[in-house]
Amino acid sequence: MNYSELILKRYSVRKFKDQEVPVEDLKKMIEAAGNAPSGKNSQNWHFVAVKNKDIISKMAEGVEKSISDISSELPPEKAEKFNKFSRFATFFRKAPVVIAVYAGEYVPEGYKELLQTKASPEKLERLMKANPGIQSIGAAIENLLLAAVDMGYGGCWMTSPNHSGDEIEKALGFNKEGYMLVALLPIGVPDGERKSPPKKNVEEIMTVIE
Ligand SMILES: Cc1cc2nc3c(=O)[nH]c(=O)nc-3n(C[C@H](O)[C@H](O)[C@H](O)COP(=O)(O)O)c2cc1C
């Protein structure tokens, strides 16, 4: 498959066939992720591929518990709205494999230096918001998902479960000094129809300054 075809073939897969994903294939996906560019070549990522169904269930239970705990402190209408989207945070439960993505800390260039100046909090915040560490993780995840598509799989990039990071890490029993869970990627053979929202056209997202 050529690159343009691959880009168009990728979509967020939320339902999977009951078909295993061999470790060899997972290695190829994670190798593709590891070839992504990263700020100062920090390669500030780590990928935990979870194939154990009990652990995947416990991770999903952790997210469900967190959703119900948060909901219990919200006014009813806000709790209802929050709960309505809960399936978008828990559907990974039925995936044959879930890759937990960990990001290592990254201090943007100039941040420490700015701290020693009269730089405004807004200036510092702006620098942090564009944190190259998390941009690098995005590049790695996209590489991984495209490699998965190239091998006949599909997946979904998930950050909705992030509010349950502690619960997920507890279920995983994995932690790495200086690293934090930033996304879950359920991966498997897609089941059912492709469902993908339309994309903005290029004129809308492009500005040319000549
Ligand atoms: C950073 C990021 C976080 C996302 N988090 C979730 C998520 O938690 N749950 C979910 O169902 N989809 C999630 N998605 C998938 C988006 O909803 C999806 O990419 C978007 O609707 C476009 O659809 P497509 O991927 O099929 O092109 C996420 C995508 C990105 C890039």
The ligand as an ORCA input file, in Angstrom:
! r2SCAN-3c Opt
* xyz 0 1
  C      -5.516     12.780     20.733
  C      -6.733     11.965     20.365
  C      -7.532     11.465     21.378
  C      -8.633     10.679     21.076
  N      -9.355     10.095     22.097
  C     -10.398      9.293     21.799
  C     -11.076      8.605     22.848
  O     -10.739      8.703     24.012
  N     -12.123      7.817     22.511
  C     -12.516      7.638     21.223
  O     -13.473      6.898     20.984
  N     -11.862      8.254     20.186
  C     -10.814      9.057     20.460
  N     -10.100      9.658     19.442
  C     -10.490      9.414     18.052
  C     -11.180     10.621     17.418
  O     -12.488     10.729     17.896
  C     -11.139     10.446     15.888
  O      -9.802     10.428     15.457
  C     -11.882     11.548     15.148
  O     -13.247     11.518     15.447
  C     -11.698     11.398     13.628
  O     -12.126     10.131     13.205
  P     -11.141      9.148     12.438
  O     -10.016      8.787     13.361
  O     -11.994      7.930     12.125
  O     -10.628      9.821     11.217
  C      -8.983     10.422     19.713
  C      -8.167     10.930     18.695
  C      -7.044     11.672     19.017
  C      -6.142     12.156     17.913
*
